[in-house]
Amino acid sequence: MTMVERANIEVPVVDPRNAEIGKVTLPAAFSDQVRDGLLFEQVLSQRASRRSGTASTKTRAEVRGGGKKPWKQKGTGRARAGSSRSPIWRGGGTTFGPRPRSYAYRLPRSARKAALASALAQKARDGQVRVIDKLQIDQPKTKRMREILLTLGITGSVLIVAPGDDRNLELSTRNLPYTRVMSVAGLNVYDVLRHEILLIQRDALPAIEERLSR
């Protein structure tokens, strides 16, 4: 089998005024192979982990009442009954009903890493990756954040990737619909795929490369 050489992807870097100030080469993961099956499995895993798992039914031991034997064992002509809270009685307990549980499961670490690389490659292939030089807000201002996104021509859903935690940036986007800020450490397949545009700060690119190369 011959190895397929991956071409580097170069995208323009813009400032908050949408002026191009240069170009940058995306990390190798953005030119990786898109593995649809792996993306499906990882999204399924993340959604399963977010299930509350609080559905619960009562067994015959938890239903109130039923301590007295409904009728005597013999002589009535009816079937034997020891409790009115038997699962075959109306108002009785439930047999094999749902109980509180965790639905969470995780794919192997190598599979999770490969799935994230596939999600980033999918965004790059669809032309939905944008790189901004710096996106710093001195104080939380939703209006300012909305103006920046409109200047960049972003009107749909957007995932903003920051190199680290940025409280002002998070507060500025909290009230904007379909807009989310996430650090490189929290980057995941589900959120990458569910947002239309991936807006990455240039300082976050080395952190993404380091995370996926470890």
NURO-320078 format. One record per residue (C-alpha): residue number from 1; x negated, y negated, z. Coordinates in steps of 0.1 Angstrom, whole numbers, plus 5000, padded with zeros to 4 digits. Layout:
<r num="NUM" x="X" y="Y" z="Z"/>
...
//
This chain:
<r num="1" x="5000" y="5000" z="5000"/>
<r num="2" x="4986" y="4966" z="4991"/>
<r num="3" x="4988" y="4938" z="5015"/>
<r num="4" x="5010" y="4908" z="5004"/>
<r num="5" x="4991" y="4876" z="5010"/>
<r num="6" x="5013" y="4850" z="5026"/>
<r num="7" x="5012" y="4815" z="5012"/>
<r num="8" x="5009" y="4786" z="5036"/>
<r num="9" x="5039" y="4763" z="5038"/>
<r num="10" x="5032" y="4726" z="5038"/>
<r num="11" x="5059" y="4701" z="5049"/>
<r num="12" x="5059" y="4663" z="5053"/>
<r num="13" x="5056" y="4647" z="5087"/>
<r num="14" x="5079" y="4617" z="5093"/>
<r num="15" x="5082" y="4592" z="5121"/>
<r num="16" x="5115" y="4582" z="5138"/>
<r num="17" x="5121" y="4557" z="5110"/>
<r num="18" x="5120" y="4586" z="5085"/>
<r num="19" x="5088" y="4572" z="5069"/>
<r num="20" x="5064" y="4599" z="5057"/>
<r num="21" x="5031" y="4596" z="5074"/>
<r num="22" x="5014" y="4627" z="5062"/>
<r num="23" x="5017" y="4665" z="5057"/>
<r num="24" x="5011" y="4695" z="5080"/>
<r num="25" x="5008" y="4732" z="5074"/>
<r num="26" x="5032" y="4753" z="5093"/>
<r num="27" x="5019" y="4782" z="5114"/>
<r num="28" x="5016" y="4816" z="5096"/>
<r num="29" x="5048" y="4828" z="5113"/>
<r num="30" x="5069" y="4805" z="5091"/>
<r num="31" x="5057" y="4824" z="5060"/>
<r num="32" x="5063" y="4858" z="5075"/>
<r num="33" x="5086" y="4884" z="5061"/>
<r num="34" x="5123" y="4880" z="5070"/>
<r num="35" x="5135" y="4912" z="5086"/>
<r num="36" x="5173" y="4910" z="5087"/>
<r num="37" x="5178" y="4942" z="5108"/>
<r num="38" x="5154" y="4930" z="5135"/>
<r num="39" x="5172" y="4896" z="5136"/>
<r num="40" x="5205" y="4914" z="5140"/>
<r num="41" x="5192" y="4935" z="5169"/>
<r num="42" x="5177" y="4906" z="5187"/>
<r num="43" x="5208" y="4884" z="5184"/>
<r num="44" x="5228" y="4913" z="5196"/>
<r num="45" x="5205" y="4917" z="5226"/>
<r num="46" x="5207" y="4880" z="5235"/>
<r num="47" x="5244" y="4879" z="5233"/>
<r num="48" x="5248" y="4910" z="5254"/>
<r num="49" x="5225" y="4895" z="5280"/>
<r num="50" x="5248" y="4864" z="5282"/>
<r num="51" x="5279" y="4885" z="5289"/>
<r num="52" x="5292" y="4879" z="5324"/>
<r num="53" x="5302" y="4915" z="5330"/>
<r num="54" x="5327" y="4906" z="5357"/>
<r num="55" x="5357" y="4926" z="5344"/>
<r num="56" x="5369" y="4948" z="5373"/>
<r num="57" x="5398" y="4971" z="5381"/>
<r num="58" x="5407" y="4987" z="5414"/>
<r num="59" x="5403" y="5024" z="5421"/>
<r num="60" x="5428" y="5043" z="5442"/>
<r num="61" x="5406" y="5036" z="5472"/>
<r num="62" x="5409" y="4998" z="5467"/>
<r num="63" x="5447" y="4995" z="5460"/>
<r num="64" x="5466" y="4983" z="5490"/>
<r num="65" x="5491" y="5008" z="5506"/>
<r num="66" x="5497" y="5044" z="5499"/>
<r num="67" x="5484" y="5058" z="5532"/>
<r num="68" x="5516" y="5077" z="5539"/>
<r num="69" x="5525" y="5109" z="5521"/>
<r num="70" x="5555" y="5101" z="5500"/>
<r num="71" x="5574" y="5133" z="5508"/>
<r num="72" x="5566" y="5166" z="5524"/>
<r num="73" x="5545" y="5191" z="5506"/>
<r num="74" x="5571" y="5218" z="5501"/>
<r num="75" x="5608" y="5222" z="5498"/>
<r num="76" x="5618" y="5191" z="5478"/>
<r num="77" x="5615" y="5206" z="5443"/>
<r num="78" x="5593" y="5178" z="5433"/>
<r num="79" x="5556" y="5179" z="5424"/>
<r num="80" x="5531" y="5176" z="5453"/>
<r num="81" x="5521" y="5140" z="5460"/>
<r num="82" x="5496" y="5128" z="5486"/>
<r num="83" x="5496" y="5090" z="5479"/>
<r num="84" x="5518" y="5065" z="5461"/>
<r num="85" x="5486" y="5049" z="5449"/>
<r num="86" x="5475" y="5078" z="5428"/>
<r num="87" x="5464" y="5068" z="5392"/>
<r num="88" x="5494" y="5086" z="5378"/>
<r num="89" x="5518" y="5064" z="5398"/>
<r num="90" x="5531" y="5029" z="5389"/>
<r num="91" x="5511" y="5004" z="5409"/>
<r num="92" x="5484" y="5030" z="5416"/>
<r num="93" x="5446" y="5027" z="5410"/>
<r num="94" x="5429" y="5028" z="5376"/>
<r num="95" x="5409" y="5058" z="5364"/>
<r num="96" x="5376" y="5050" z="5347"/>
<r num="97" x="5385" y="5013" z="5344"/>
<r num="98" x="5359" y="4985" z="5338"/>
<r num="99" x="5337" y="4977" z="5368"/>
<r num="100" x="5312" y="4948" z="5373"/>
<r num="101" x="5281" y="4956" z="5354"/>
<r num="102" x="5252" y="4940" z="5335"/>
<r num="103" x="5252" y="4944" z="5297"/>
<r num="104" x="5216" y="4930" z="5294"/>
<r num="105" x="5189" y="4949" z="5276"/>
<r num="106" x="5157" y="4939" z="5259"/>
<r num="107" x="5139" y="4949" z="5228"/>
<r num="108" x="5101" y="4957" z="5231"/>
<r num="109" x="5079" y="4926" z="5233"/>
<r num="110" x="5064" y="4932" z="5198"/>
<r num="111" x="5099" y="4934" z="5184"/>
<r num="112" x="5110" y="4902" z="5201"/>
<r num="113" x="5079" y="4884" z="5187"/>
<r num="114" x="5085" y="4897" z="5152"/>
<r num="115" x="5122" y="4887" z="5154"/>
<r num="116" x="5113" y="4851" z="5163"/>
<r num="117" x="5088" y="4849" z="5135"/>
<r num="118" x="5115" y="4862" z="5111"/>
<r num="119" x="5139" y="4836" z="5123"/>
<r num="120" x="5114" y="4808" z="5118"/>
<r num="121" x="5106" y="4822" z="5084"/>
<r num="122" x="5142" y="4823" z="5075"/>
<r num="123" x="5145" y="4786" z="5084"/>
<r num="124" x="5115" y="4777" z="5063"/>
<r num="125" x="5127" y="4797" z="5034"/>
<r num="126" x="5160" y="4778" z="5035"/>
<r num="127" x="5143" y="4745" z="5036"/>
<r num="128" x="5157" y="4737" z="5071"/>
<r num="129" x="5125" y="4729" z="5089"/>
<r num="130" x="5117" y="4693" z="5096"/>
<r num="131" x="5086" y="4680" z="5114"/>
<r num="132" x="5085" y="4647" z="5132"/>
<r num="133" x="5054" y="4630" z="5145"/>
<r num="134" x="5066" y="4619" z="5179"/>
<r num="135" x="5100" y="4618" z="5195"/>
<r num="136" x="5096" y="4600" z="5227"/>
<r num="137" x="5124" y="4581" z="5245"/>
<r num="138" x="5114" y="4559" z="5274"/>
<r num="139" x="5148" y="4562" z="5291"/>
<r num="140" x="5178" y="4584" z="5285"/>
<r num="141" x="5199" y="4568" z="5257"/>
<r num="142" x="5224" y="4588" z="5237"/>
<r num="143" x="5229" y="4559" z="5214"/>
<r num="144" x="5192" y="4557" z="5206"/>
<r num="145" x="5190" y="4594" z="5199"/>
<r num="146" x="5221" y="4593" z="5176"/>
<r num="147" x="5205" y="4564" z="5157"/>
<r num="148" x="5172" y="4584" z="5152"/>
<r num="149" x="5191" y="4615" z="5139"/>
<r num="150" x="5212" y="4594" z="5115"/>
<r num="151" x="5180" y="4577" z="5102"/>
<r num="152" x="5165" y="4611" z="5096"/>
<r num="153" x="5196" y="4621" z="5076"/>
<r num="154" x="5206" y="4648" z="5101"/>
<r num="155" x="5244" y="4650" z="5105"/>
<r num="156" x="5249" y="4687" z="5113"/>
<r num="157" x="5237" y="4709" z="5141"/>
<r num="158" x="5200" y="4705" z="5151"/>
<r num="159" x="5176" y="4722" z="5174"/>
<r num="160" x="5148" y="4699" z="5185"/>
<r num="161" x="5117" y="4717" z="5195"/>
<r num="162" x="5094" y="4699" z="5220"/>
<r num="163" x="5060" y="4710" z="5232"/>
<r num="164" x="5071" y="4710" z="5268"/>
<r num="165" x="5100" y="4699" z="5290"/>
<r num="166" x="5111" y="4664" z="5282"/>
<r num="167" x="5138" y="4652" z="5307"/>
<r num="168" x="5146" y="4619" z="5289"/>
<r num="169" x="5150" y="4637" z="5256"/>
<r num="170" x="5173" y="4663" z="5270"/>
<r num="171" x="5195" y="4637" z="5287"/>
<r num="172" x="5196" y="4617" z="5255"/>
<r num="173" x="5210" y="4646" z="5235"/>
<r num="174" x="5232" y="4661" z="5262"/>
<r num="175" x="5264" y="4644" z="5250"/>
<r num="176" x="5257" y="4648" z="5213"/>
<r num="177" x="5277" y="4677" z="5197"/>
<r num="178" x="5257" y="4705" z="5181"/>
<r num="179" x="5224" y="4691" z="5193"/>
<r num="180" x="5200" y="4708" z="5217"/>
<r num="181" x="5165" y="4702" z="5229"/>
<r num="182" x="5143" y="4732" z="5237"/>
<r num="183" x="5106" y="4736" z="5246"/>
<r num="184" x="5084" y="4761" z="5228"/>
<r num="185" x="5085" y="4784" z="5258"/>
<r num="186" x="5123" y="4787" z="5255"/>
<r num="187" x="5124" y="4791" z="5218"/>
<r num="188" x="5145" y="4821" z="5208"/>
<r num="189" x="5161" y="4838" z="5178"/>
<r num="190" x="5197" y="4831" z="5187"/>
<r num="191" x="5194" y="4793" z="5191"/>
<r num="192" x="5171" y="4790" z="5160"/>
<r num="193" x="5196" y="4807" z="5138"/>
<r num="194" x="5228" y="4791" z="5151"/>
<r num="195" x="5215" y="4755" z="5144"/>
<r num="196" x="5213" y="4742" z="5109"/>
<r num="197" x="5182" y="4721" z="5111"/>
<r num="198" x="5150" y="4729" z="5131"/>
<r num="199" x="5134" y="4696" z="5140"/>
<r num="200" x="5099" y="4702" z="5154"/>
<r num="201" x="5076" y="4677" z="5170"/>
<r num="202" x="5041" y="4680" z="5155"/>
<r num="203" x="5025" y="4686" z="5189"/>
<r num="204" x="5047" y="4717" z="5193"/>
<r num="205" x="5033" y="4735" z="5162"/>
<r num="206" x="5000" y="4746" z="5178"/>
<r num="207" x="5020" y="4759" z="5208"/>
<r num="208" x="5043" y="4779" z="5185"/>
<r num="209" x="5013" y="4794" z="5168"/>
<r num="210" x="4997" y="4803" z="5201"/>
<r num="211" x="5029" y="4819" z="5214"/>
<r num="212" x="5034" y="4841" z="5184"/>
<r num="213" x="4997" y="4851" z="5180"/>
<r num="214" x="4993" y="4864" z="5216"/>
//
